[in-house]
Every structure is written in C-alpha cells, then in structure tokens.
C-alpha cells in the first residue's frame, strides 16, 4: 500500500475518532419532579399496592438520570410492598450504576429469608464480591 494512501486512511480514522457525543437537549430528557413522590411515601398508611406504585414510578422517573440511590429507594418501596423480585431487580440496577454498599440488605428487614430464588442468590453473591473487593482496598 502506498504511503499516501495509508496516511489518508489514518487521517480518516483519526477524524472519525474525534467526533464528539452530542448530549440530547434537556427538553428531551425524562426528568420528572420526584419530590412529590417522596412526600407521598412519607404518608403514614400506604397499602402494598401504593408502595409498588411508588417503586414503579421511581424506576420510570430514573430512566434518564440512572442514579444508583434512586434505584435503592425504589427497592425500599418494593420491599415495603412485599415484592422481593422487584426489590432484588432494583438493587441489581443500583449495583450496575455504582452502588457499592455490601451491607445494603440491612436496610431491608427480613429480606434474607425471601432471597431463595436465583436472582436473589446472585444478588447475595454480588454483594459478597463487593465486600471482598472493599476489604482488599
């Protein structure tokens, strides 16, 4: 291959690598006001169905932000609703987004007994792995 052709190909590759990622306009992002959601959650006597609704709403509200703490809060709502599988799914999402607290299950009283299904066991393994990694630091 001729040196000029090789230089041209490298130039094109370099230009392609320099392209920048364009952020979507803020108006296109799904950023609902979640303050009202948390105010509703502080209401005393919510039913399990209402807690599940709060969890579902918070997961949907977090679709663009993808904040680990909001996944943990959604897991808390699901736990109060008695839906172990959704609790575990939200905690997996929190871990994927950077949550690294191996003792997080302590926030969910009685959850240990309800983790006897494959995803629950996988969650325990992931938390054990996080704990081991933190002990090595």
MOFENBEL-V799538 format. One record per residue. N is the residue number from 1. RES is the residue in one letter. SS is DSSP state (~ for helix, > for strand, _ for the rest). PSI is psi in whole degrees, 0 to 359 (* if undefined). OMEGA is omega in whole degrees, -180 to 180 (999 if undefined). Layout:
BEGIN
N|RES|SS|PSI|OMEGA + N|RES|SS|PSI|OMEGA
END
This chain:
BEGIN
1|X|_|138|-178 + 2|X|_|146|-180 + 3|X|~|325|-180 + 4|X|~|322|179 + 5|X|~|318|178 + 6|X|~|318|179 + 7|X|~|321|179 + 8|X|~|317|179 + 9|X|~|316|178 + 10|X|~|323|177 + 11|X|~|315|178 + 12|X|~|318|178 + 13|X|~|320|179 + 14|X|~|319|178 + 15|X|~|318|179 + 16|X|~|324|-180 + 17|X|~|339|-178 + 18|X|_|355|-180 + 19|X|_|140|-178 + 20|X|_|152|177 + 21|X|_|129|179 + 22|X|_|122|177 + 23|X|_|139|176 + 24|X|_|148|178 + 25|X|_|145|-177 + 26|X|~|330|179 + 27|X|~|338|-180 + 28|X|~|349|-178 + 29|X|_|150|179 + 30|X|_|94|-178 + 31|X|_|74|-178 + 32|X|_|161|177 + 33|X|_|111|-177 + 34|X|_|0|179 + 35|X|~|315|180 + 36|X|~|326|178 + 37|X|~|315|179 + 38|X|~|326|176 + 39|X|~|320|177 + 40|X|~|323|-178 + 41|X|~|337|180 + 42|X|_|350|175 + 43|X|_|138|-169 + 44|X|_|297|-167 + 45|X|_|77|177 + 46|X|_|146|178 + 47|X|_|167|177 + 48|X|~|323|179 + 49|X|~|320|179 + 50|X|~|321|177 + 51|X|~|321|177 + 52|X|~|318|178 + 53|X|~|317|179 + 54|X|~|317|178 + 55|X|~|313|179 + 56|X|~|318|-179 + 57|X|~|319|-180 + 58|X|~|320|176 + 59|X|~|315|179 + 60|X|~|321|-180 + 61|X|~|336|-176 + 62|X|_|9|-174 + 63|X|_|326|178 + 64|X|_|321|-178 + 65|X|_|319|178 + 66|X|_|45|-178 + 67|X|_|130|-179 + 68|X|~|319|-177 + 69|X|~|326|178 + 70|X|~|328|174 + 71|X|~|322|177 + 72|X|~|318|178 + 73|X|~|320|177 + 74|X|~|320|177 + 75|X|~|322|178 + 76|X|~|317|177 + 77|X|~|315|180 + 78|X|~|322|179 + 79|X|~|317|178 + 80|X|~|337|177 + 81|X|~|349|180 + 82|X|_|21|-180 + 83|X|_|90|-176 + 84|X|~|318|-177 + 85|X|~|320|178 + 86|X|~|325|176 + 87|X|~|311|-179 + 88|X|~|317|180 + 89|X|~|318|179 + 90|X|~|323|178 + 91|X|~|323|174 + 92|X|~|317|179 + 93|X|~|321|179 + 94|X|~|318|179 + 95|X|~|316|180 + 96|X|~|333|-179 + 97|X|_|11|171 + 98|X|_|358|178 + 99|X|_|128|-176 + 100|X|_|43|179 + 101|X|_|103|-177 + 102|X|_|348|-179 + 103|X|_|19|-176 + 104|X|~|330|-178 + 105|X|~|342|176 + 106|X|~|339|177 + 107|X|~|351|-174 + 108|X|_|83|-177 + 109|X|_|131|176 + 110|X|_|3|-176 + 111|X|_|332|-177 + 112|X|~|320|-178 + 113|X|~|338|-175 + 114|X|~|13|-179 + 115|X|_|20|-177 + 116|X|_|50|173 + 117|X|_|161|-170 + 118|X|~|313|-179 + 119|X|~|328|176 + 120|X|~|318|178 + 121|X|~|322|178 + 122|X|~|323|177 + 123|X|~|315|178 + 124|X|~|318|179 + 125|X|~|319|179 + 126|X|~|318|180 + 127|X|~|322|176 + 128|X|~|320|178 + 129|X|~|318|177 + 130|X|~|317|180 + 131|X|~|315|179 + 132|X|~|318|180 + 133|X|~|321|180 + 134|X|~|329|178 + 135|X|~|335|-180 + 136|X|_|349|-178 + 137|X|_|*|999
END
